[in-house]
Amino acid sequence: MEKIKYSELRSTPKLWSLLFILALFIGAAALTVLYIEHNGHIVTGMNNQIVWGVPHVFAIFLIVAASGALNVSSIGSVFGKQGYKPVARLSSLLAMALLMGGLAVLVLDLGRLDRLIIAMTTYNFKSIFAWNVLLYTGFLGVVAIYLYAQMARGVPSFALKTAGMFAFLWRLALTTGTGSIFGWLVARQAYDAAIMAPMFIAMSFSFGLAMFILVMIGTCIMTGRRYGTELRTRQARLLGLFVGVVLYFTLIKHLSNLYVNEHIEFEKFILLNGGIYTLLFWVGQVFLGGIVPLFLLFHPKLDRKRNLVLLAALLVVLGGLAQLYVIIIGGQAYPLEIFPGYEVSSSFYDGVINSYIPTSLEFILGIGGVALALTITIIGMKILRIMPTNLSDDNVDINQE
Amino acid sequence: MKNFTSKHSKKNNQATITRRNFLNTGMAAATFSLATGVTLMAYASNNDKVSGKTSRWGLLIDVNKCKSDCNDCVKACSNENGWELSEENSKTDAQWIRKIDLKEMASGREISLPLMCQHCESPPCVDVCPTGASFKRSDGIVLVDKHICIGCRYCMMACPFKARSFIHEKVPESQKKSGSPRGKGVVESCTMCVHLVDEGGTPACAIACTQTGNEAILFGDLYDPNSEISIRLATYQSSALRDDLQLNPSIRYQNF
């Protein structure tokens, strides 16, 4: 067993080609932002009924995944699992990159992008949104310090552990804040539930680890670095556990709603007759994003082979996007219950299921955020000693506490 | 700026005082060149007598008197504040007030009523606004400060009455009125015609309803025990929409 060595990614045609492709996506998103900024949101599919659309699905996915991606670091330095330490730097870098990608999408969708400085200087502290601005920017600072502590020579272990613990607690607060954006909305049938915050934490564990595994395996394939079976198996099992926890929270959320009469119609909409939302819930979130990954990750004969783990992680990510689409857009599609016990009609689409047809612009913006996150990660790995040169089983003692 | 809520900082107060001094210098031409919104806020903040803490402006809507085929309150609001509803952009056009047709499922009773910002005492839109652009004046009128709204639309997610609209495209000059600043990329809603109220007037919807002879909308000061609205509220049973949320709105409905 040799000492773990870290090195920057080498300049290879593959690396530059990948960065070039990502730059194309980022460029397309930038042009989209200018186009929307110039014409107004009328060129998107969003309207006065569905006020948050596909960009918000991507933005919140990335933000939630960001806090989850940090878990690998936390397992190493906070929970003392030595085997995870070699990949802790990538975990911290990816967490920051995903958050920056998500924040970029969120901010670039604002109606008045030019007033970003107001969002950063004028706060209403009763707003969970305002708290989130501080939690998100603070997260970047806290994780940057944590990453420095991981990389610098001669940092005492207690200092690293303290930084790790602080970052871990901060990430829990961050995801609680993100879940509470919805959990504290009293107006709508779909939200107003305390379970949203812990459910978002569970989602972050799952989406974040899936993104980490995708980036980890992807980087190893691209650079030819070794990624030992033991570590991959450990992470795959953990991903399976998190996927199960998300399914559990989803089950409890819907069971709780079904018990309350006022929520039954909304539950029927999501679970039975909601069209695209029902399809995305059952096929996207539960089957492809939940049951299939569990099968791939836990079936004894499949042995958690690399490509199967890769596929499972990809499905968790797609299932996560489907889940957020159902939560964010499905929740708005169902009409507000302003007049319980009445049939309602108006010129403002009261009492009807609101339609939303996302435009390609919104997808370009959202995918641009993912591309930005990946670009930051790759550039980070290119200029900093983030990636271990050798993660083979011989070199990583996964069982050491 | 006494009529703003305490959420507005001292810094804002100082800015307003400067504005006020600026106006007091009599530089009318310079004032004219200021953004319409700034002028509106200056008017509103100067008129402490009307918008002082002793008043809470509200509307009482008698559902029995509201006719389903009458849309005059909506037209009056549109004329007064500039917004227009087009057929081709009905999903994205702003609607500050709308008529709702209701049929009680249990009894089959059919009614019609206008719905606008309910000017809640505890407004969820104000709670969630990250920058404090959504604010409540001390006289209970809930407004959007168009200068610091960043267009995040969280207030629209939070409003239980779907009373707010986001401006999805450039506002044509024909849809801009001096009393109601409007612009692309921000959120707007019923202002209870604050520019008229602060001059001692009545909201356009209430005037229009009186002119039709229906007299379904009554405007007045909820804190004045001698006002007609207070007497009516004390005499007859009325209700608030989404009473379960305990937001205590300034808009009340009679015979509903």
Boltz contact constraints between the chains, C-beta under 6 A:
constraints:
  - contact:
      token1: [A, 40]
      token2: [B, 168]
      max_distance: 6.0
  - contact:
      token1: [A, 40]
      token2: [B, 169]
      max_distance: 6.0
  - contact:
      token1: [A, 40]
      token2: [B, 184]
      max_distance: 6.0
  - contact:
      token1: [A, 41]
      token2: [B, 168]
      max_distance: 6.0
  - contact:
      token1: [A, 42]
      token2: [B, 92]
      max_distance: 6.0
  - contact:
      token1: [A, 42]
      token2: [B, 168]
      max_distance: 6.0
  - contact:
      token1: [A, 42]
      token2: [B, 169]
      max_distance: 6.0
  - contact:
      token1: [A, 47]
      token2: [B, 91]
      max_distance: 6.0
  - contact:
      token1: [A, 47]
      token2: [B, 92]
      max_distance: 6.0
  - contact:
      token1: [A, 48]
      token2: [B, 165]
      max_distance: 6.0
  - contact:
      token1: [A, 51]
      token2: [B, 153]
      max_distance: 6.0
  - contact:
      token1: [A, 51]
      token2: [B, 156]
      max_distance: 6.0
  - contact:
      token1: [A, 110]
      token2: [B, 150]
      max_distance: 6.0
  - contact:
      token1: [A, 110]
      token2: [B, 151]
      max_distance: 6.0
  - contact:
      token1: [A, 110]
      token2: [B, 152]
      max_distance: 6.0
  - contact:
      token1: [A, 111]
      token2: [B, 151]
      max_distance: 6.0
  - contact:
      token1: [A, 111]
      token2: [B, 185]
      max_distance: 6.0
  - contact:
      token1: [A, 111]
      token2: [B, 186]
      max_distance: 6.0
  - contact:
      token1: [A, 112]
      token2: [B, 150]
      max_distance: 6.0
  - contact:
      token1: [A, 112]
      token2: [B, 151]
      max_distance: 6.0
  - contact:
      token1: [A, 112]
      token2: [B, 185]
      max_distance: 6.0
  - contact:
      token1: [A, 115]
      token2: [B, 150]
      max_distance: 6.0
  - contact:
      token1: [A, 118]
      token2: [B, 131]
      max_distance: 6.0
  - contact:
      token1: [A, 118]
      token2: [B, 148]
      max_distance: 6.0
  - contact:
      token1: [A, 118]
      token2: [B, 150]
      max_distance: 6.0
  - contact:
      token1: [A, 119]
      token2: [B, 150]
      max_distance: 6.0
  - contact:
      token1: [A, 122]
      token2: [B, 131]
      max_distance: 6.0
  - contact:
      token1: [A, 122]
      token2: [B, 148]
      max_distance: 6.0
  - contact:
      token1: [A, 124]
      token2: [B, 7]
      max_distance: 6.0
  - contact:
      token1: [A, 124]
      token2: [B, 129]
      max_distance: 6.0
  - contact:
      token1: [A, 124]
      token2: [B, 132]
      max_distance: 6.0
  - contact:
      token1: [A, 126]
      token2: [B, 127]
      max_distance: 6.0
  - contact:
      token1: [A, 127]
      token2: [B, 128]
      max_distance: 6.0
  - contact:
      token1: [A, 127]
      token2: [B, 129]
      max_distance: 6.0
  - contact:
      token1: [A, 127]
      token2: [B, 130]
      max_distance: 6.0
  - contact:
      token1: [A, 129]
      token2: [B, 130]
      max_distance: 6.0
  - contact:
      token1: [A, 129]
      token2: [B, 154]
      max_distance: 6.0
  - contact:
      token1: [A, 130]
      token2: [B, 130]
      max_distance: 6.0
  - contact:
      token1: [A, 185]
      token2: [B, 157]
      max_distance: 6.0
  - contact:
      token1: [A, 185]
      token2: [B, 158]
      max_distance: 6.0
  - contact:
      token1: [A, 186]
      token2: [B, 245]
      max_distance: 6.0
  - contact:
      token1: [A, 187]
      token2: [B, 158]
      max_distance: 6.0
  - contact:
      token1: [A, 187]
      token2: [B, 160]
      max_distance: 6.0
  - contact:
      token1: [A, 336]
      token2: [B, 162]
      max_distance: 6.0
  - contact:
      token1: [A, 338]
      token2: [B, 161]
      max_distance: 6.0
  - contact:
      token1: [A, 338]
      token2: [B, 241]
      max_distance: 6.0
  - contact:
      token1: [A, 339]
      token2: [B, 102]
      max_distance: 6.0
  - contact:
      token1: [A, 341]
      token2: [B, 105]
      max_distance: 6.0
  - contact:
      token1: [A, 342]
      token2: [B, 102]
      max_distance: 6.0
  - contact:
      token1: [A, 342]
      token2: [B, 104]
      max_distance: 6.0
  - contact:
      token1: [A, 343]
      token2: [B, 103]
      max_distance: 6.0
  - contact:
      token1: [A, 344]
      token2: [B, 102]
      max_distance: 6.0
  - contact:
      token1: [A, 345]
      token2: [B, 101]
      max_distance: 6.0
  - contact:
      token1: [A, 346]
      token2: [B, 98]
      max_distance: 6.0
  - contact:
      token1: [A, 346]
      token2: [B, 100]
      max_distance: 6.0
  - contact:
      token1: [A, 347]
      token2: [B, 98]
      max_distance: 6.0
  - contact:
      token1: [A, 348]
      token2: [B, 95]
      max_distance: 6.0
  - contact:
      token1: [A, 348]
      token2: [B, 98]
      max_distance: 6.0
  - contact:
      token1: [A, 350]
      token2: [B, 100]
      max_distance: 6.0
